[in-house]
Amino acid sequence: MSSRQIPPSTTSTPLISSNDNNTNRETSEKQLNEHDRMRMKEFGQIFNRHSSINRALLEELFRKEPSEYTQTVYRYASRIYHCLKEEQINPILKALANTKDEQVQIKKSTLDVPKIDYASDQQKRRTLKLAFSVLRYQKIVEELLEETQFFSNYPDLKDELSLVSTVLYDYLSRKFQPRDDPADLDDKEDLSNNDQFVSTIENAILQERTRLAAALARNRIKSQALSLEDLLPENLREVQQHSAELPVYAWVNLIKTDMETVIKVFENNEQMKRVKTITEMDKRTFYVDYHCSNLLVFHYTQKQRIANHYLVRDNHLYLQDKSSCIAAHTVRKLLTKKDNICLAYVSGGLLLQLLIVLTDELESKIYAFGGRTEENIRDIQTKIKTLGTV
């Protein structure tokens, strides 16, 4: 039996020397290192504080959420919220109502809103704003407290659900950042922060913020909500969105400064662009109102930034809605040099201040009525002096 021989191959793979292997490996490592260095350089731009490309990202990442409220406002707002909040239906009564022919009548007890002696109109506005904000988010806040078993860990706080809910809402809206007192507080407001019980609640929320934030994140994922506001029912969400997106109006105190100076501050110092109409508005723009010559209009996202601006603190700029400003400007256009004005209700004095500014070059006298108390009158007189009048 003859054996079959396999002929030698006519083609062969060229051998690679060890020197060539070393060269290829070094080249590969060199290319990899260059690639890594490039990626590291690009990634490092995020943490380069001098990078203009990523400055906006850095500002958003480390942005300090400003607080509008003091411990006193927490107390006042929780009282109002406690009286107006919707009582949750007892689940046992609800089950009985669904299973029996005789429907169980569940009555909601209502409480009268307590009278509160506010230190200033500003404190009153902040208190009411916080109270009604908590009312909108009542279900969300109480579900978070229940889901995280907050009161199991802090049983001493369980009898103060309204106060805890009020404080928690503020911390939710500020991403659980520690609270600082607002920069534009009235001199009469209490800044001592010596309310030990409120401090205990704040510390408890900060201790539990990881669990609370995780529970909130789960609810947002479940509801496909991109923000806290998206967790609200649609009817409340639409109302809040419309209110939140109203422009920010601020009039210039022409006694202390002038329009050109203030405009340059925002253009040069704040890198904001002046536009002509509201249709051109974005976060970094502003314009001079068409109807009110000393009124500046800013994007709604700039509300806290403008409120904390040094021009506001130095009484060069005053925040006031256009609906109030336009009345003063309309009256001004009807006045001659010696016409006088009668203001029937002085309220907090802001409209009176604007009238004084607009009539500064005239010989007009303004008669203001409606001061509630001697303290209210003294407060208005102090505000008038901040305009720069003699």
Secondary structure in CASP SS format (residue, H / E / C, confidence):
PFRMAT SS
TARGET T0000
AUTHOR 0000-0000-0000
METHOD secondary structure of the structure
MODEL  1
M C 1.00
S C 1.00
S C 1.00
R C 1.00
Q C 1.00
I C 1.00
P C 1.00
P C 1.00
S C 1.00
T C 1.00
T C 1.00
S C 1.00
T C 1.00
P C 1.00
L C 1.00
I C 1.00
S C 1.00
S H 1.00
N H 1.00
D H 1.00
N H 1.00
N H 1.00
T H 1.00
N H 1.00
R H 1.00
E H 1.00
T H 1.00
S H 1.00
E H 1.00
K H 1.00
Q H 1.00
L H 1.00
N H 1.00
E H 1.00
H H 1.00
D H 1.00
R H 1.00
M H 1.00
R H 1.00
M H 1.00
K H 1.00
E H 1.00
F H 1.00
G H 1.00
Q H 1.00
I H 1.00
F H 1.00
N C 1.00
R C 1.00
H C 1.00
S C 1.00
S C 1.00
I C 1.00
N C 1.00
R H 1.00
A H 1.00
L H 1.00
L H 1.00
E H 1.00
E H 1.00
L H 1.00
F C 1.00
R C 1.00
K C 1.00
E C 1.00
P C 1.00
S C 1.00
E C 1.00
Y C 1.00
T C 1.00
Q H 1.00
T H 1.00
V H 1.00
Y H 1.00
R H 1.00
Y H 1.00
A H 1.00
S H 1.00
R H 1.00
I H 1.00
Y H 1.00
H H 1.00
C H 1.00
L H 1.00
K C 1.00
E C 1.00
E C 1.00
Q C 1.00
I C 1.00
N C 1.00
P H 1.00
I H 1.00
L H 1.00
K H 1.00
A H 1.00
L H 1.00
A H 1.00
N H 1.00
T H 1.00
K C 1.00
D C 1.00
E C 1.00
Q C 1.00
V C 1.00
Q C 1.00
I C 1.00
K C 1.00
K C 1.00
S C 1.00
T C 1.00
L C 1.00
D C 1.00
V C 1.00
P C 1.00
K C 1.00
I C 1.00
D C 1.00
Y C 1.00
A C 1.00
S C 1.00
D H 1.00
Q H 1.00
Q H 1.00
K H 1.00
R H 1.00
R H 1.00
T H 1.00
L H 1.00
K H 1.00
L H 1.00
A H 1.00
F H 1.00
S H 1.00
V H 1.00
L H 1.00
R H 1.00
Y C 1.00
Q H 1.00
K H 1.00
I H 1.00
V H 1.00
E H 1.00
E H 1.00
L H 1.00
L H 1.00
E H 1.00
E H 1.00
T C 1.00
Q C 1.00
F H 1.00
F H 1.00
S H 1.00
N H 1.00
Y C 1.00
P H 1.00
D H 1.00
L H 1.00
K H 1.00
D H 1.00
E H 1.00
L H 1.00
S H 1.00
L H 1.00
V H 1.00
S H 1.00
T H 1.00
V H 1.00
L H 1.00
Y H 1.00
D H 1.00
Y H 1.00
L H 1.00
S H 1.00
R C 1.00
K C 1.00
F C 1.00
Q C 1.00
P C 1.00
R C 1.00
D C 1.00
D C 1.00
P C 1.00
A C 1.00
D C 1.00
L C 1.00
D C 1.00
D C 1.00
K C 1.00
E C 1.00
D C 1.00
L C 1.00
S C 1.00
N C 1.00
N C 1.00
D C 1.00
Q H 1.00
F H 1.00
V H 1.00
S H 1.00
T H 1.00
I H 1.00
E H 1.00
N H 1.00
A H 1.00
I H 1.00
L H 1.00
Q H 1.00
E C 1.00
R H 1.00
T H 1.00
R H 1.00
L H 1.00
A H 1.00
A H 1.00
A H 1.00
L H 1.00
A H 1.00
R H 1.00
N H 1.00
R H 1.00
I H 1.00
K H 1.00
S H 1.00
Q C 1.00
A C 1.00
L C 1.00
S C 1.00
L C 1.00
E H 1.00
D H 1.00
L H 1.00
L C 1.00
P C 1.00
E H 1.00
N H 1.00
L H 1.00
R H 1.00
E H 1.00
V H 1.00
Q H 1.00
Q H 1.00
H H 1.00
S H 1.00
A H 1.00
E C 1.00
L C 1.00
P C 1.00
V E 1.00
Y E 1.00
A E 1.00
W E 1.00
V E 1.00
N C 1.00
L C 1.00
I C 1.00
K C 1.00
T C 1.00
D C 1.00
M H 1.00
E H 1.00
T H 1.00
V H 1.00
I H 1.00
K H 1.00
V H 1.00
F H 1.00
E H 1.00
N H 1.00
N H 1.00
E C 1.00
Q C 1.00
M C 1.00
K E 1.00
R E 1.00
V C 1.00
K C 1.00
T C 1.00
I H 1.00
T H 1.00
E H 1.00
M C 1.00
D C 1.00
K C 1.00
R C 1.00
T E 1.00
F E 1.00
Y E 1.00
V E 1.00
D C 1.00
Y C 1.00
H C 1.00
C C 1.00
S C 1.00
N C 1.00
L E 1.00
L E 1.00
V E 1.00
F E 1.00
H C 1.00
Y H 1.00
T H 1.00
Q H 1.00
K H 1.00
Q H 1.00
R H 1.00
I H 1.00
A H 1.00
N C 1.00
H C 1.00
Y H 1.00
L H 1.00
V H 1.00
R H 1.00
D C 1.00
N C 1.00
H C 1.00
L E 1.00
Y E 1.00
L E 1.00
Q C 1.00
D C 1.00
K H 1.00
S H 1.00
S H 1.00
C H 1.00
I H 1.00
A H 1.00
A H 1.00
H H 1.00
T H 1.00
V H 1.00
R H 1.00
K H 1.00
L H 1.00
L C 1.00
T C 1.00
K C 1.00
K C 1.00
D C 1.00
N C 1.00
I E 1.00
C E 1.00
L E 1.00
A C 1.00
Y C 1.00
V C 1.00
S C 1.00
G C 1.00
G C 1.00
L H 1.00
L H 1.00
L H 1.00
Q H 1.00
L H 1.00
L H 1.00
I H 1.00
V H 1.00
L H 1.00
T C 1.00
D C 1.00
E C 1.00
L C 1.00
E C 1.00
S C 1.00
K C 1.00
I E 1.00
Y E 1.00
A E 1.00
F C 1.00
G C 1.00
G C 1.00
R C 1.00
T C 1.00
E H 1.00
E H 1.00
N H 1.00
I H 1.00
R H 1.00
D H 1.00
I H 1.00
Q H 1.00
T H 1.00
K H 1.00
I H 1.00
K H 1.00
T H 1.00
L C 1.00
G C 1.00
T C 1.00
V C 1.00
END
